[in-house]
């Protein structure tokens, strides 16, 4: 059983697991398999906010992985990484999963290449202006009205020249609508 892990602080200030922030700064910490599993689990929570049953074998196969009972399969190891890094935790009947990902901890950043550390510093220092938010918001609304998938808005905004931080904020707000 997969349920939402309710954490008001991270839920308000965290990053969507499908965001560019997660791709740039969490991927190297979690690894690609755990990142994709987290994204799938959160997408399931969007469709079923009160929780849902996850067929582990089917989900693993859909991701091109094997799953066996125990901790040795690639799928099980990736789920363990989500737990190890505080993005999920065991419950009596399954897992509670964060719907939003917190900012990467400093201890993880220190282990990343210097270029990634600088990029994270720049991300943190970037100030979002009202003008850039307003422009990006108009573009995002047009995308939604024309039928674009809400999950790709951030990437589309960046593709048309919106800075990463503004695109992430507008996409996060669009998902809350």
C-alpha positions as CSV (number, residue, x, y, z in Angstrom):
1,X,0.0,0.0,0.0
2,X,1.4,3.4,-1.0
3,X,0.2,6.4,1.0
4,X,1.2,10.1,1.1
5,X,3.7,11.1,3.7
6,X,2.2,14.3,5.1
7,X,4.9,16.8,6.1
8,X,3.7,20.4,5.9
9,X,7.2,21.9,5.8
10,X,8.4,19.9,2.8
11,X,5.0,19.8,1.2
12,X,5.0,23.6,1.1
13,X,8.7,24.3,0.2
14,X,9.8,21.1,-1.5
15,X,10.3,20.2,-5.1
16,X,8.2,18.1,-7.4
17,X,10.0,14.7,-8.0
18,X,9.6,15.3,-11.7
19,X,11.2,18.7,-11.6
20,X,14.5,19.9,-13.0
21,X,15.8,20.5,-9.5
22,X,15.4,16.8,-8.7
23,X,17.1,15.9,-12.0
24,X,20.0,18.2,-11.4
25,X,20.6,17.7,-7.7
26,X,18.9,14.6,-6.3
27,X,19.6,12.2,-9.2
28,X,23.2,11.8,-8.2
29,X,22.2,11.1,-4.6
30,X,19.3,8.7,-5.2
31,X,20.4,7.1,-8.5
32,X,18.3,6.8,-11.6
33,X,16.2,3.8,-10.6
34,X,15.2,5.2,-7.2
35,X,14.4,8.6,-8.9
36,X,12.1,6.9,-11.4
37,X,10.4,4.8,-8.8
38,X,9.8,7.9,-6.7
39,X,8.3,9.7,-9.7
40,X,6.0,6.8,-10.4
41,X,4.9,6.5,-6.7
42,X,4.1,10.2,-6.6
43,X,2.2,10.1,-9.9
44,X,0.1,7.3,-8.4
45,X,-0.6,9.5,-5.4
46,X,-1.8,12.2,-7.6
47,X,-4.3,9.8,-9.2
48,X,-5.2,8.2,-5.8
49,X,-4.6,10.8,-3.0
50,X,-5.9,8.5,-0.3
51,X,-3.4,5.8,-1.3
52,X,-3.3,2.8,-3.6
53,X,-2.1,-0.8,-3.9
54,X,1.1,-1.2,-5.9
55,X,1.9,-4.5,-7.6
56,X,5.6,-4.6,-7.0
57,X,6.3,-7.3,-9.6
58,X,4.3,-5.6,-12.3
59,X,5.8,-2.2,-11.6
60,X,9.3,-3.5,-11.6
61,X,8.7,-5.3,-14.9
62,X,7.2,-2.1,-16.4
63,X,10.5,-0.3,-15.5
64,X,12.6,-3.1,-17.0
65,X,13.7,-4.4,-13.6
66,X,13.4,-7.7,-11.9
67,X,11.7,-8.1,-8.5
68,X,12.0,-10.8,-6.0
69,X,10.9,-10.9,-2.4
70,X,13.8,-9.7,-0.2
71,X,16.3,-7.0,-0.5
72,X,18.5,-8.2,-3.4
73,X,16.5,-7.3,-6.5
74,X,17.3,-4.0,-8.2
75,X,13.8,-2.8,-7.6
76,X,13.9,-3.5,-3.9
77,X,17.3,-1.8,-3.6
78,X,15.9,1.3,-5.3
79,X,13.0,1.4,-2.9
80,X,15.5,1.0,0.0
81,X,17.4,4.1,-1.3
82,X,14.1,6.1,-1.2
83,X,13.8,5.1,2.4
84,X,17.5,5.6,3.2
85,X,17.4,9.2,1.9
86,X,14.2,10.1,3.7
87,X,11.8,10.2,0.8
88,X,9.7,7.3,1.9
89,X,9.3,5.3,5.1
90,X,7.8,1.9,6.1
91,X,4.3,1.8,7.4
92,X,2.5,-1.2,8.9
93,X,1.0,-1.9,5.5
94,X,3.4,-0.5,2.9
95,X,5.2,2.8,2.3
96,X,4.5,6.4,3.0
97,X,6.0,8.5,0.2
98,X,6.9,12.2,0.2
99,X,4.9,14.0,-2.5
100,X,7.5,16.7,-2.6
101,X,11.3,16.4,-2.3
102,X,13.2,18.6,0.2
103,X,16.3,20.6,-0.8
104,X,19.3,18.3,-1.0
105,X,21.2,18.2,2.3
106,X,24.6,19.9,2.5
107,X,26.3,16.6,3.3
108,X,25.1,15.2,0.0
109,X,26.1,18.4,-1.9
110,X,29.7,18.2,-0.5
111,X,30.1,14.8,-2.3
112,X,29.0,16.1,-5.7
113,X,31.3,17.4,-8.4
114,X,32.2,21.1,-7.9
115,X,30.2,22.1,-11.0
116,X,27.1,20.6,-9.5
117,X,27.8,22.4,-6.2
118,X,28.2,25.7,-8.0
119,X,25.0,25.1,-10.0
120,X,23.1,24.4,-6.7
121,X,24.5,27.6,-5.2
122,X,23.3,29.5,-8.2
123,X,19.9,27.9,-8.0
124,X,19.6,28.9,-4.3
125,X,20.8,32.5,-5.0
126,X,18.5,33.0,-8.0
127,X,15.8,35.6,-7.2
128,X,12.5,35.2,-9.0
129,X,11.0,38.5,-10.1
130,X,7.4,39.4,-10.3
131,X,7.8,40.1,-14.0
132,X,9.4,36.7,-14.8
133,X,6.7,35.0,-12.7
134,X,4.0,36.8,-14.5
135,X,5.4,36.0,-17.9
136,X,6.0,32.3,-17.1
137,X,2.5,32.1,-15.6
138,X,0.9,33.4,-18.8
139,X,2.9,30.9,-20.8
140,X,2.0,28.0,-18.5
141,X,-1.7,28.9,-18.6
142,X,-1.6,29.0,-22.4
143,X,0.1,25.5,-22.4
144,X,-2.6,24.1,-20.1
145,X,-5.4,25.6,-22.1
146,X,-4.0,24.1,-25.3
147,X,-3.9,20.7,-23.7
148,X,-0.3,20.3,-22.6
149,X,0.4,17.7,-19.9
150,X,0.9,19.5,-16.6
151,X,3.9,17.3,-15.8
152,X,6.0,18.8,-18.7
153,X,5.3,22.4,-18.2
154,X,8.5,23.1,-16.3
155,X,10.6,21.6,-19.1
156,X,8.6,23.5,-21.8
157,X,9.1,26.8,-19.9
158,X,12.8,26.3,-19.7
159,X,12.9,25.5,-23.4
160,X,11.3,28.9,-24.2
161,X,13.9,30.8,-22.1
162,X,12.3,30.9,-18.6
163,X,15.0,30.5,-15.9
164,X,15.1,27.2,-14.0
165,X,13.9,28.6,-10.6
166,X,11.0,30.6,-12.1
167,X,9.9,27.6,-14.3
168,X,10.0,25.3,-11.2
169,X,7.9,27.7,-9.1
170,X,5.3,28.2,-11.8
171,X,5.1,24.5,-12.6
172,X,4.7,23.8,-8.9
173,X,1.9,26.3,-8.6
174,X,0.2,24.9,-11.7
175,X,0.2,21.4,-10.2
176,X,-1.5,22.8,-7.1
177,X,-4.4,24.1,-9.1
